[in-house]
Amino acid sequence: MNWNECWGEWIIEELVRHGTLCFCISPGSRSTPLTAAVARNDLAKSVVFYDERAAAYFALGHARATGKPAVLICTSGTAGANYLPAVIESSIEQIPLLVLTADRPPELRDTGANQAINQTHIFGTHVRWFFDPG
């Protein structure tokens, strides 16, 4: 198991352990370790979306209906930007939502590399907390 797979397993395991069970997945190669970890977890419930906006609004609706956060998972690059409208609504309405965006190595940001943009602060002031493991 490589480091990305270890991180993916740990993140998903901890979310499930704390009661977060709904995972809305927008598939992509960079987010495969997270997606695979969800698939291996017997308690995690996943829904696959081919459109990030649809995933984001489904997650928002789930969180609004249940009061429990849903987790959005997407690949690197502009994929996460498609979550922004739902993230803004989530913030304004104080509805819990978790977003896990995969990324390329920091040295590839702003170099023109495939699926590599600077995702740091992509959601601006509409998130309560974010972490960039670098």
C-alpha positions as CSV (number, residue, x, y, z in Angstrom):
1,M,0.0,0.0,0.0
2,N,1.5,3.4,-1.0
3,W,1.2,6.6,1.0
4,N,-1.8,7.9,-0.9
5,E,-3.7,4.7,-0.2
6,C,-2.7,4.9,3.5
7,W,-4.0,8.5,3.8
8,G,-7.2,7.6,1.9
9,E,-7.9,4.6,4.2
10,W,-7.2,6.7,7.3
11,I,-9.4,9.6,6.2
12,I,-12.4,7.5,5.2
13,E,-12.1,5.3,8.3
14,E,-12.1,8.3,10.6
15,L,-15.0,10.0,8.9
16,V,-17.0,6.8,9.2
17,R,-16.0,6.3,12.8
18,H,-17.4,9.7,13.6
19,G,-20.7,8.9,11.9
20,T,-20.2,10.4,8.4
21,L,-21.5,7.7,6.1
22,C,-22.7,9.4,2.9
23,F,-20.0,9.8,0.2
24,C,-20.8,11.5,-3.1
25,I,-18.1,10.6,-5.6
26,S,-17.1,12.4,-8.8
27,P,-14.6,9.8,-10.2
28,G,-11.2,10.7,-11.4
29,S,-7.8,9.1,-11.3
30,R,-6.3,11.4,-8.7
31,S,-9.0,10.7,-6.2
32,T,-8.8,6.9,-6.7
33,P,-7.2,6.2,-3.2
34,L,-10.2,8.0,-1.5
35,T,-12.8,6.3,-3.8
36,A,-11.2,2.9,-3.2
37,A,-11.2,3.4,0.5
38,V,-14.9,4.3,0.5
39,A,-15.6,1.1,-1.6
40,R,-13.7,-1.1,0.9
41,N,-15.5,0.3,3.9
42,D,-18.6,-1.7,4.7
43,L,-20.4,1.1,6.5
44,A,-19.8,3.8,3.9
45,K,-22.6,4.5,1.5
46,S,-21.5,5.9,-1.9
47,V,-23.2,7.5,-4.8
48,V,-21.3,8.1,-8.0
49,F,-21.9,11.2,-10.1
50,Y,-20.4,12.1,-13.5
51,D,-21.2,15.8,-12.9
52,E,-19.6,17.5,-9.9
53,R,-22.4,20.1,-9.6
54,A,-25.0,17.3,-9.3
55,A,-22.9,15.6,-6.7
56,A,-22.5,18.8,-4.7
57,Y,-26.3,19.6,-4.7
58,F,-27.1,16.0,-3.8
59,A,-24.7,16.2,-0.9
60,L,-26.2,19.5,0.2
61,G,-29.7,18.0,0.0
62,H,-28.7,15.0,2.0
63,A,-27.1,17.2,4.7
64,R,-30.1,19.5,4.8
65,A,-32.5,16.5,5.1
66,T,-30.5,14.5,7.7
67,G,-28.5,17.2,9.6
68,K,-25.4,15.1,9.0
69,P,-22.6,16.0,6.6
70,A,-22.1,14.3,3.3
71,V,-18.6,14.0,1.9
72,L,-17.8,15.2,-1.7
73,I,-14.8,13.5,-3.3
74,C,-13.3,14.7,-6.6
75,T,-10.2,14.6,-8.7
76,S,-7.7,17.5,-9.0
77,G,-7.8,20.6,-11.2
78,T,-11.0,22.4,-12.0
79,A,-13.3,19.5,-10.7
80,G,-13.5,21.0,-7.3
81,A,-14.5,24.4,-8.7
82,N,-17.8,22.9,-9.8
83,Y,-18.7,22.3,-6.1
84,L,-18.5,26.1,-5.4
85,P,-22.2,27.0,-5.7
86,A,-23.3,24.3,-3.3
87,V,-20.4,25.1,-0.9
88,I,-21.6,28.7,-0.9
89,E,-25.2,27.7,-0.1
90,S,-23.9,25.3,2.6
91,S,-22.0,28.1,4.2
92,I,-24.8,30.6,4.1
93,E,-27.3,28.1,5.4
94,Q,-24.9,26.6,7.9
95,I,-25.4,23.1,6.5
96,P,-22.6,20.6,7.2
97,L,-20.6,19.6,4.1
98,L,-17.2,18.1,3.7
99,V,-15.2,18.4,0.5
100,L,-12.2,16.2,-0.3
101,T,-10.4,17.3,-3.5
102,A,-7.4,15.4,-4.8
103,D,-4.4,17.4,-5.9
104,R,-1.2,17.1,-7.8
105,P,2.2,17.7,-6.0
106,P,2.7,21.4,-5.0
107,E,5.6,21.8,-7.4
108,L,3.3,21.2,-10.4
109,R,0.9,24.0,-9.5
110,D,0.7,26.8,-12.0
111,T,3.1,25.0,-14.4
112,G,0.5,24.0,-17.0
113,A,0.7,20.4,-15.9
114,N,-2.5,18.3,-16.5
115,Q,-5.1,18.8,-13.8
116,A,-2.8,21.0,-11.8
117,I,-4.2,24.4,-10.6
118,N,-3.6,26.1,-7.3
119,Q,-6.6,24.7,-5.4
120,T,-5.5,26.4,-2.1
121,H,-8.4,28.6,-1.0
122,I,-10.5,27.6,-4.0
123,F,-13.7,28.0,-1.9
124,G,-12.6,31.4,-0.5
125,T,-14.3,32.4,2.7
126,H,-17.1,30.0,2.3
127,V,-15.4,27.2,4.3
128,R,-14.9,27.0,8.0
129,W,-11.6,25.1,7.7
130,F,-9.3,23.6,5.1
131,F,-6.1,21.6,5.1
132,D,-3.6,21.3,2.4
133,P,-1.2,18.4,3.1
134,G,1.2,19.7,0.4
